[in-house]
Amino acid sequence: MRIAFAGTPAFAAAGLEALLAAGHDICVVLSQPERPAGRGMQRQPGAVARIALERGLPLLVPASLRPEKGGAATLAALEQLRAAQADLLVVAAYGLLLPEAVLAIPRGLPLPGAGAPLTALNIHASLLPRWRGAAPIVRAIEAGDRQTGISIMQMDAGLDTGPVLLTRAIDIPPGIAAGALTDQLAALGGELIVAALRDLVAGRLQARPQPAEGVVYAHKVGKREAWLDWARPATELAARISAFDPFPGACSEMAGQTIKIWRATASAADAGAAPGSVVAAGPDGVRVACGSGALSITQLQRPGGRRLDVREFLAGTPIAPGQRWTTPADPPAPAP
């Protein structure tokens, strides 16, 4: 099968690798342009673009797929996409809006029960219709969901609104970071897209409309969301810390320094102190009073430093009971 693939980060790269391993002909790859990354903020290609370059696959990196925005560069990319004569477009975490005209470019394959050929599929990291949108993994952890999964969805003009063709659910382990859960879902997405295409060729794949009930949107994560509000319940803060690892990294201010907090566990016990107050600090954790319950912090990071377990951190930056974690009135976006 000739497949055009559109994706950018490592989550999408797992899908591309799975399709290549299954023997599909990747006739063209679309990915976002290079962006600054790493400590030196040098421009680097995304994970999908790197695979395309390593494998010698045709690579298109338009800044937009809308000609009125991207101009001549977009028109040239769209012409190359048409010339590739793909049977199907597979999309995973591409990061650019795909106009209906782009979704209609592939030749398409017959889908049982559908009035028109199937032209575009999306590997989406949630159990739709819950968590449509840009950050489904982060928002699922932040909300305390116990399950998530992968949905293989037929693309349409809406935001993750198309019919679902295949799903698989997994449990969300307590305390798992978004980065680790992303890796699990990326591998599952690769397995599921290969299975979906196999079922499509065999005539076994059927689309089912998403239910109107249970729709929740996973809005893009902003850097200023990283700041912790100690008046919130400890369980909520622990979930947010896990959800924001690796980006943007939860943080708070202590003694004039912005400290990133990477790992913590919640306790229902009342700390008996004002929210943000340190009630204990030792090798087992920095225990902080919250709006309800307490949070035990076990991994932290100083500005410009690396992640440290609490024992190492306290050896270089002592924290004592009675000190307060604070959030500026107008918090800036924390440094990477």
Helices and strands as residue ranges (DSSP letters): E 2-7, H 10-21, E 25-30, E 35-37, E 42-44, H 47-55, E 59-60, H 67-83, E 88-92, H 100-103, E 120-124, E 130-133, H 136-142, E 147-154, E 164-171, H 178-201, E 216-218, G 223-226, H 234-243, E 251-254, E 257-267, E 278-282, E 285-289, E 294-301, E 307-309, H 310-316
